[in-house]
């Protein structure tokens, strides 16, 4: 009888779940699919705040992702819950403020890793800057950082380095 291994689960976390984290969810899903690894990893996204719950991603995030062939328009913002710490293997936070907030919320009994996105991807202890108050150029910069991180995460999934 074959052993069934559950997919590694990754939760992308930012403040409102309308810019960076849905972009990261969409980009990583596409890259995992292109690599033939979508069955090996499950991806979702959340925000630590609740001001955008139920809303689609910011129109500028949608436009930027679309420009790169990634459709995130169907995603809807949701807030980080205590259950997420048990449902996901790793929570990848867009910046250090979000990382701090998520680590404070993490239950003591949870085995989930809570890490900085770019650091976990091997790209250094850097933040993905929040483009919300910026221009299309800021969304593009965040997208490029996320795209590079997603490529590294795909390699970790391929090599099963969790």
mmCIF file of the C-alpha atoms, coordinates in Angstrom:
data_MODEL
# 
_entry.id   MODEL 
# 
loop_
_atom_site.group_PDB 
_atom_site.id 
_atom_site.type_symbol 
_atom_site.label_atom_id 
_atom_site.label_alt_id 
_atom_site.label_comp_id 
_atom_site.label_asym_id 
_atom_site.label_entity_id 
_atom_site.label_seq_id 
_atom_site.pdbx_PDB_ins_code 
_atom_site.Cartn_x 
_atom_site.Cartn_y 
_atom_site.Cartn_z 
_atom_site.occupancy 
_atom_site.B_iso_or_equiv 
_atom_site.pdbx_formal_charge 
_atom_site.auth_seq_id 
_atom_site.auth_comp_id 
_atom_site.auth_asym_id 
_atom_site.auth_atom_id 
_atom_site.pdbx_PDB_model_num 
ATOM 1   C CA . UNK A 1 1   ? 0.000   0.000  0.000   1.00 0.00 ? 1   UNK A CA 1 
ATOM 2   C CA . UNK A 1 2   ? 1.421   3.393  -0.999  1.00 0.00 ? 2   UNK A CA 1 
ATOM 3   C CA . UNK A 1 3   ? 2.001   6.027  1.642   1.00 0.00 ? 3   UNK A CA 1 
ATOM 4   C CA . UNK A 1 4   ? 0.013   9.186  1.045   1.00 0.00 ? 4   UNK A CA 1 
ATOM 5   C CA . UNK A 1 5   ? 1.840   12.328 2.053   1.00 0.00 ? 5   UNK A CA 1 
ATOM 6   C CA . UNK A 1 6   ? -0.188  15.434 2.724   1.00 0.00 ? 6   UNK A CA 1 
ATOM 7   C CA . UNK A 1 7   ? 0.835   18.560 0.826   1.00 0.00 ? 7   UNK A CA 1 
ATOM 8   C CA . UNK A 1 8   ? 3.158   21.003 2.553   1.00 0.00 ? 8   UNK A CA 1 
ATOM 9   C CA . UNK A 1 9   ? 1.005   24.005 3.450   1.00 0.00 ? 9   UNK A CA 1 
ATOM 10  C CA . UNK A 1 10  ? 2.114   27.610 3.095   1.00 0.00 ? 10  UNK A CA 1 
ATOM 11  C CA . UNK A 1 11  ? 0.202   30.651 4.330   1.00 0.00 ? 11  UNK A CA 1 
ATOM 12  C CA . UNK A 1 12  ? 1.229   34.084 3.023   1.00 0.00 ? 12  UNK A CA 1 
ATOM 13  C CA . UNK A 1 13  ? 0.622   36.849 5.584   1.00 0.00 ? 13  UNK A CA 1 
ATOM 14  C CA . UNK A 1 14  ? 0.471   40.647 5.276   1.00 0.00 ? 14  UNK A CA 1 
ATOM 15  C CA . UNK A 1 15  ? -1.565  43.392 6.909   1.00 0.00 ? 15  UNK A CA 1 
ATOM 16  C CA . UNK A 1 16  ? -4.766  43.658 4.884   1.00 0.00 ? 16  UNK A CA 1 
ATOM 17  C CA . UNK A 1 17  ? -4.586  40.625 2.574   1.00 0.00 ? 17  UNK A CA 1 
ATOM 18  C CA . UNK A 1 18  ? -5.207  42.838 -0.465  1.00 0.00 ? 18  UNK A CA 1 
ATOM 19  C CA . UNK A 1 19  ? -1.722  43.549 -1.872  1.00 0.00 ? 19  UNK A CA 1 
ATOM 20  C CA . UNK A 1 20  ? 1.339   41.499 -0.967  1.00 0.00 ? 20  UNK A CA 1 
ATOM 21  C CA . UNK A 1 21  ? -0.123  38.273 0.404   1.00 0.00 ? 21  UNK A CA 1 
ATOM 22  C CA . UNK A 1 22  ? -2.681  37.625 -2.364  1.00 0.00 ? 22  UNK A CA 1 
ATOM 23  C CA . UNK A 1 23  ? 0.015   38.461 -4.912  1.00 0.00 ? 23  UNK A CA 1 
ATOM 24  C CA . UNK A 1 24  ? 2.328   35.959 -3.210  1.00 0.00 ? 24  UNK A CA 1 
ATOM 25  C CA . UNK A 1 25  ? -0.432  33.342 -3.112  1.00 0.00 ? 25  UNK A CA 1 
ATOM 26  C CA . UNK A 1 26  ? -1.171  33.781 -6.815  1.00 0.00 ? 26  UNK A CA 1 
ATOM 27  C CA . UNK A 1 27  ? 2.457   33.874 -7.946  1.00 0.00 ? 27  UNK A CA 1 
ATOM 28  C CA . UNK A 1 28  ? 3.414   30.809 -5.901  1.00 0.00 ? 28  UNK A CA 1 
ATOM 29  C CA . UNK A 1 29  ? 0.395   28.838 -7.119  1.00 0.00 ? 29  UNK A CA 1 
ATOM 30  C CA . UNK A 1 30  ? 1.282   29.571 -10.748 1.00 0.00 ? 30  UNK A CA 1 
ATOM 31  C CA . UNK A 1 31  ? 4.944   28.698 -10.265 1.00 0.00 ? 31  UNK A CA 1 
ATOM 32  C CA . UNK A 1 32  ? 4.097   25.453 -8.433  1.00 0.00 ? 32  UNK A CA 1 
ATOM 33  C CA . UNK A 1 33  ? 1.699   24.520 -11.221 1.00 0.00 ? 33  UNK A CA 1 
ATOM 34  C CA . UNK A 1 34  ? 4.277   25.287 -13.914 1.00 0.00 ? 34  UNK A CA 1 
ATOM 35  C CA . UNK A 1 35  ? 6.818   23.115 -12.057 1.00 0.00 ? 35  UNK A CA 1 
ATOM 36  C CA . UNK A 1 36  ? 4.323   20.243 -11.771 1.00 0.00 ? 36  UNK A CA 1 
ATOM 37  C CA . UNK A 1 37  ? 4.342   20.571 -7.975  1.00 0.00 ? 37  UNK A CA 1 
ATOM 38  C CA . UNK A 1 38  ? 0.859   21.871 -7.218  1.00 0.00 ? 38  UNK A CA 1 
ATOM 39  C CA . UNK A 1 39  ? -0.072  18.564 -5.528  1.00 0.00 ? 39  UNK A CA 1 
ATOM 40  C CA . UNK A 1 40  ? 2.929   18.859 -3.190  1.00 0.00 ? 40  UNK A CA 1 
ATOM 41  C CA . UNK A 1 41  ? 2.045   22.260 -1.701  1.00 0.00 ? 41  UNK A CA 1 
ATOM 42  C CA . UNK A 1 42  ? -1.108  24.045 -0.636  1.00 0.00 ? 42  UNK A CA 1 
ATOM 43  C CA . UNK A 1 43  ? -1.045  27.865 -0.647  1.00 0.00 ? 43  UNK A CA 1 
ATOM 44  C CA . UNK A 1 44  ? -3.372  30.449 0.897   1.00 0.00 ? 44  UNK A CA 1 
ATOM 45  C CA . UNK A 1 45  ? -3.119  34.025 2.139   1.00 0.00 ? 45  UNK A CA 1 
ATOM 46  C CA . UNK A 1 46  ? -4.401  36.115 5.053   1.00 0.00 ? 46  UNK A CA 1 
ATOM 47  C CA . UNK A 1 47  ? -4.050  39.475 6.707   1.00 0.00 ? 47  UNK A CA 1 
ATOM 48  C CA . UNK A 1 48  ? -3.414  40.261 10.341  1.00 0.00 ? 48  UNK A CA 1 
ATOM 49  C CA . UNK A 1 49  ? -5.952  43.084 10.160  1.00 0.00 ? 49  UNK A CA 1 
ATOM 50  C CA . UNK A 1 50  ? -9.656  42.839 9.462   1.00 0.00 ? 50  UNK A CA 1 
ATOM 51  C CA . UNK A 1 51  ? -10.397 46.076 7.614   1.00 0.00 ? 51  UNK A CA 1 
ATOM 52  C CA . UNK A 1 52  ? -10.563 44.412 4.173   1.00 0.00 ? 52  UNK A CA 1 
ATOM 53  C CA . UNK A 1 53  ? -12.164 41.046 5.019   1.00 0.00 ? 53  UNK A CA 1 
ATOM 54  C CA . UNK A 1 54  ? -14.239 39.777 2.101   1.00 0.00 ? 54  UNK A CA 1 
ATOM 55  C CA . UNK A 1 55  ? -12.776 42.253 -0.386  1.00 0.00 ? 55  UNK A CA 1 
ATOM 56  C CA . UNK A 1 56  ? -10.839 41.382 -3.549  1.00 0.00 ? 56  UNK A CA 1 
ATOM 57  C CA . UNK A 1 57  ? -7.199  42.375 -3.857  1.00 0.00 ? 57  UNK A CA 1 
ATOM 58  C CA . UNK A 1 58  ? -6.401  46.018 -4.536  1.00 0.00 ? 58  UNK A CA 1 
ATOM 59  C CA . UNK A 1 59  ? -7.035  46.831 -8.199  1.00 0.00 ? 59  UNK A CA 1 
ATOM 60  C CA . UNK A 1 60  ? -3.390  47.845 -8.619  1.00 0.00 ? 60  UNK A CA 1 
ATOM 61  C CA . UNK A 1 61  ? -2.232  44.455 -7.282  1.00 0.00 ? 61  UNK A CA 1 
ATOM 62  C CA . UNK A 1 62  ? -4.621  42.716 -9.681  1.00 0.00 ? 62  UNK A CA 1 
ATOM 63  C CA . UNK A 1 63  ? -3.339  44.794 -12.611 1.00 0.00 ? 63  UNK A CA 1 
ATOM 64  C CA . UNK A 1 64  ? 0.313   44.179 -11.737 1.00 0.00 ? 64  UNK A CA 1 
ATOM 65  C CA . UNK A 1 65  ? -0.206  40.423 -11.335 1.00 0.00 ? 65  UNK A CA 1 
ATOM 66  C CA . UNK A 1 66  ? -2.216  40.274 -14.586 1.00 0.00 ? 66  UNK A CA 1 
ATOM 67  C CA . UNK A 1 67  ? 0.635   42.002 -16.401 1.00 0.00 ? 67  UNK A CA 1 
ATOM 68  C CA . UNK A 1 68  ? 2.748   38.982 -15.423 1.00 0.00 ? 68  UNK A CA 1 
ATOM 69  C CA . UNK A 1 69  ? 0.117   36.381 -16.316 1.00 0.00 ? 69  UNK A CA 1 
ATOM 70  C CA . UNK A 1 70  ? -1.162  35.792 -12.773 1.00 0.00 ? 70  UNK A CA 1 
ATOM 71  C CA . UNK A 1 71  ? -4.874  36.164 -12.037 1.00 0.00 ? 71  UNK A CA 1 
ATOM 72  C CA . UNK A 1 72  ? -5.600  37.015 -8.391  1.00 0.00 ? 72  UNK A CA 1 
ATOM 73  C CA . UNK A 1 73  ? -8.958  38.711 -9.002  1.00 0.00 ? 73  UNK A CA 1 
ATOM 74  C CA . UNK A 1 74  ? -10.963 35.810 -7.538  1.00 0.00 ? 74  UNK A CA 1 
ATOM 75  C CA . UNK A 1 75  ? -9.198  35.915 -4.160  1.00 0.00 ? 75  UNK A CA 1 
ATOM 76  C CA . UNK A 1 76  ? -10.924 37.475 -1.154  1.00 0.00 ? 76  UNK A CA 1 
ATOM 77  C CA . UNK A 1 77  ? -9.284  38.883 1.947   1.00 0.00 ? 77  UNK A CA 1 
ATOM 78  C CA . UNK A 1 78  ? -9.579  36.993 5.196   1.00 0.00 ? 78  UNK A CA 1 
ATOM 79  C CA . UNK A 1 79  ? -8.085  37.477 8.627   1.00 0.00 ? 79  UNK A CA 1 
ATOM 80  C CA . UNK A 1 80  ? -5.496  35.282 10.306  1.00 0.00 ? 80  UNK A CA 1 
ATOM 81  C CA . UNK A 1 81  ? -7.140  32.886 12.788  1.00 0.00 ? 81  UNK A CA 1 
ATOM 82  C CA . UNK A 1 82  ? -5.774  30.701 15.561  1.00 0.00 ? 82  UNK A CA 1 
ATOM 83  C CA . UNK A 1 83  ? -6.756  27.668 13.472  1.00 0.00 ? 83  UNK A CA 1 
ATOM 84  C CA . UNK A 1 84  ? -4.348  28.788 10.733  1.00 0.00 ? 84  UNK A CA 1 
ATOM 85  C CA . UNK A 1 85  ? -1.428  27.995 13.039  1.00 0.00 ? 85  UNK A CA 1 
ATOM 86  C CA . UNK A 1 86  ? -2.507  24.342 13.071  1.00 0.00 ? 86  UNK A CA 1 
ATOM 87  C CA . UNK A 1 87  ? -3.689  24.161 9.462   1.00 0.00 ? 87  UNK A CA 1 
ATOM 88  C CA . UNK A 1 88  ? -0.431  25.415 7.906   1.00 0.00 ? 88  UNK A CA 1 
ATOM 89  C CA . UNK A 1 89  ? 3.166   24.234 8.164   1.00 0.00 ? 89  UNK A CA 1 
ATOM 90  C CA . UNK A 1 90  ? 4.667   27.664 7.588   1.00 0.00 ? 90  UNK A CA 1 
ATOM 91  C CA . UNK A 1 91  ? 3.341   31.214 7.750   1.00 0.00 ? 91  UNK A CA 1 
ATOM 92  C CA . UNK A 1 92  ? 5.441   33.523 5.572   1.00 0.00 ? 92  UNK A CA 1 
ATOM 93  C CA . UNK A 1 93  ? 5.155   37.162 6.558   1.00 0.00 ? 93  UNK A CA 1 
ATOM 94  C CA . UNK A 1 94  ? 5.713   40.066 4.171   1.00 0.00 ? 94  UNK A CA 1 
ATOM 95  C CA . UNK A 1 95  ? 7.544   42.261 6.675   1.00 0.00 ? 95  UNK A CA 1 
ATOM 96  C CA . UNK A 1 96  ? 8.985   42.290 10.187  1.00 0.00 ? 96  UNK A CA 1 
ATOM 97  C CA . UNK A 1 97  ? 5.995   44.068 11.722  1.00 0.00 ? 97  UNK A CA 1 
ATOM 98  C CA . UNK A 1 98  ? 3.664   41.357 10.421  1.00 0.00 ? 98  UNK A CA 1 
ATOM 99  C CA . UNK A 1 99  ? 6.163   38.698 11.532  1.00 0.00 ? 99  UNK A CA 1 
ATOM 100 C CA . UNK A 1 100 ? 6.158   40.096 15.074  1.00 0.00 ? 100 UNK A CA 1 
ATOM 101 C CA . UNK A 1 101 ? 2.357   40.265 15.154  1.00 0.00 ? 101 UNK A CA 1 
ATOM 102 C CA . UNK A 1 102 ? 1.961   36.698 13.847  1.00 0.00 ? 102 UNK A CA 1 
ATOM 103 C CA . UNK A 1 103 ? 4.501   35.327 16.318  1.00 0.00 ? 103 UNK A CA 1 
ATOM 104 C CA . UNK A 1 104 ? 2.663   36.970 19.209  1.00 0.00 ? 104 UNK A CA 1 
ATOM 105 C CA . UNK A 1 105 ? -0.605  35.346 18.060  1.00 0.00 ? 105 UNK A CA 1 
ATOM 106 C CA . UNK A 1 106 ? 0.909   31.891 17.578  1.00 0.00 ? 106 UNK A CA 1 
ATOM 107 C CA . UNK A 1 107 ? -0.427  29.420 20.169  1.00 0.00 ? 107 UNK A CA 1 
ATOM 108 C CA . UNK A 1 108 ? 2.230   27.686 22.260  1.00 0.00 ? 108 UNK A CA 1 
ATOM 109 C CA . UNK A 1 109 ? 0.992   24.307 21.078  1.00 0.00 ? 109 UNK A CA 1 
ATOM 110 C CA . UNK A 1 110 ? 1.397   25.138 17.380  1.00 0.00 ? 110 UNK A CA 1 
ATOM 111 C CA . UNK A 1 111 ? 4.229   23.557 15.415  1.00 0.00 ? 111 UNK A CA 1 
ATOM 112 C CA . UNK A 1 112 ? 3.902   25.981 12.501  1.00 0.00 ? 112 UNK A CA 1 
ATOM 113 C CA . UNK A 1 113 ? 6.960   27.950 11.476  1.00 0.00 ? 113 UNK A CA 1 
ATOM 114 C CA . UNK A 1 114 ? 6.363   31.712 11.385  1.00 0.00 ? 114 UNK A CA 1 
ATOM 115 C CA . UNK A 1 115 ? 9.024   33.333 9.223   1.00 0.00 ? 115 UNK A CA 1 
ATOM 116 C CA . UNK A 1 116 ? 9.840   36.348 7.088   1.00 0.00 ? 116 UNK A CA 1 
ATOM 117 C CA . UNK A 1 117 ? 8.967   35.538 3.456   1.00 0.00 ? 117 UNK A CA 1 
ATOM 118 C CA . UNK A 1 118 ? 12.191  36.671 1.809   1.00 0.00 ? 118 UNK A CA 1 
ATOM 119 C CA . UNK A 1 119 ? 14.338  35.163 4.557   1.00 0.00 ? 119 UNK A CA 1 
ATOM 120 C CA . UNK A 1 120 ? 12.629  31.741 4.382   1.00 0.00 ? 120 UNK A CA 1 
ATOM 121 C CA . UNK A 1 121 ? 13.087  31.850 0.612   1.00 0.00 ? 121 UNK A CA 1 
ATOM 122 C CA . UNK A 1 122 ? 16.826  32.412 1.111   1.00 0.00 ? 122 UNK A CA 1 
ATOM 123 C CA . UNK A 1 123 ? 16.839  36.012 -0.133  1.00 0.00 ? 123 UNK A CA 1 
ATOM 124 C CA . UNK A 1 124 ? 17.892  37.715 3.085   1.00 0.00 ? 124 UNK A CA 1 
ATOM 125 C CA . UNK A 1 125 ? 16.243  39.262 6.113   1.00 0.00 ? 125 UNK A CA 1 
ATOM 126 C CA . UNK A 1 126 ? 14.434  41.893 4.074   1.00 0.00 ? 126 UNK A CA 1 
ATOM 127 C CA . UNK A 1 127 ? 10.846  43.104 4.003   1.00 0.00 ? 127 UNK A CA 1 
ATOM 128 C CA . UNK A 1 128 ? 8.574   43.171 0.988   1.00 0.00 ? 128 UNK A CA 1 
ATOM 129 C CA . UNK A 1 129 ? 7.591   46.860 1.188   1.00 0.00 ? 129 UNK A CA 1 
ATOM 130 C CA . UNK A 1 130 ? 3.874   47.562 1.351   1.00 0.00 ? 130 UNK A CA 1 
ATOM 131 C CA . UNK A 1 131 ? 2.904   49.175 -1.981  1.00 0.00 ? 131 UNK A CA 1 
ATOM 132 C CA . UNK A 1 132 ? -0.576  50.237 -0.812  1.00 0.00 ? 132 UNK A CA 1 
ATOM 133 C CA . UNK A 1 133 ? 0.247   53.949 -0.445  1.00 0.00 ? 133 UNK A CA 1 
ATOM 134 C CA . UNK A 1 134 ? 2.553   53.955 -3.445  1.00 0.00 ? 134 UNK A CA 1 
ATOM 135 C CA . UNK A 1 135 ? 2.392   53.909 -7.205  1.00 0.00 ? 135 UNK A CA 1 
ATOM 136 C CA . UNK A 1 136 ? 2.367   51.238 -9.904  1.00 0.00 ? 136 UNK A CA 1 
ATOM 137 C CA . UNK A 1 137 ? 6.159   51.229 -9.620  1.00 0.00 ? 137 UNK A CA 1 
ATOM 138 C CA . UNK A 1 138 ? 5.867   50.175 -5.939  1.00 0.00 ? 138 UNK A CA 1 
ATOM 139 C CA . UNK A 1 139 ? 3.512   47.323 -6.868  1.00 0.00 ? 139 UNK A CA 1 
ATOM 140 C CA . UNK A 1 140 ? 5.980   46.225 -9.536  1.00 0.00 ? 140 UNK A CA 1 
ATOM 141 C CA . UNK A 1 141 ? 8.860   46.276 -7.040  1.00 0.00 ? 141 UNK A CA 1 
ATOM 142 C CA . UNK A 1 142 ? 6.863   44.173 -4.546  1.00 0.00 ? 142 UNK A CA 1 
ATOM 143 C CA . UNK A 1 143 ? 5.884   41.797 -7.354  1.00 0.00 ? 143 UNK A CA 1 
ATOM 144 C CA . UNK A 1 144 ? 9.513   41.248 -8.375  1.00 0.00 ? 144 UNK A CA 1 
ATOM 145 C CA . UNK A 1 145 ? 10.548  40.465 -4.795  1.00 0.00 ? 145 UNK A CA 1 
ATOM 146 C CA . UNK A 1 146 ? 7.619   38.063 -4.422  1.00 0.00 ? 146 UNK A CA 1 
ATOM 147 C CA . UNK A 1 147 ? 8.310   36.436 -7.789  1.00 0.00 ? 147 UNK A CA 1 
ATOM 148 C CA . UNK A 1 148 ? 11.944  35.793 -6.821  1.00 0.00 ? 148 UNK A CA 1 
ATOM 149 C CA . UNK A 1 149 ? 10.867  34.404 -3.438  1.00 0.00 ? 149 UNK A CA 1 
ATOM 150 C CA . UNK A 1 150 ? 8.296   32.128 -5.070  1.00 0.00 ? 150 UNK A CA 1 
ATOM 151 C CA . UNK A 1 151 ? 10.947  30.671 -7.382  1.00 0.00 ? 151 UNK A CA 1 
ATOM 152 C CA . UNK A 1 152 ? 13.081  29.800 -4.359  1.00 0.00 ? 152 UNK A CA 1 
ATOM 153 C CA . UNK A 1 153 ? 10.094  28.339 -2.501  1.00 0.00 ? 153 UNK A CA 1 
ATOM 154 C CA . UNK A 1 154 ? 9.321   26.137 -5.505  1.00 0.00 ? 154 UNK A CA 1 
ATOM 155 C CA . UNK A 1 155 ? 12.866  24.786 -5.260  1.00 0.00 ? 155 UNK A CA 1 
ATOM 156 C CA . UNK A 1 156 ? 12.394  24.094 -1.546  1.00 0.00 ? 156 UNK A CA 1 
ATOM 157 C CA . UNK A 1 157 ? 9.183   22.210 -2.323  1.00 0.00 ? 157 UNK A CA 1 
ATOM 158 C CA . UNK A 1 158 ? 10.893  20.301 -5.153  1.00 0.00 ? 158 UNK A CA 1 
ATOM 159 C CA . UNK A 1 159 ? 13.702  19.264 -2.807  1.00 0.00 ? 159 UNK A CA 1 
ATOM 160 C CA . UNK A 1 160 ? 11.323  18.818 0.159   1.00 0.00 ? 160 UNK A CA 1 
ATOM 161 C CA . UNK A 1 161 ? 13.385  21.240 2.272   1.00 0.00 ? 161 UNK A CA 1 
ATOM 162 C CA . UNK A 1 162 ? 10.769  22.395 4.729   1.00 0.00 ? 162 UNK A CA 1 
# 
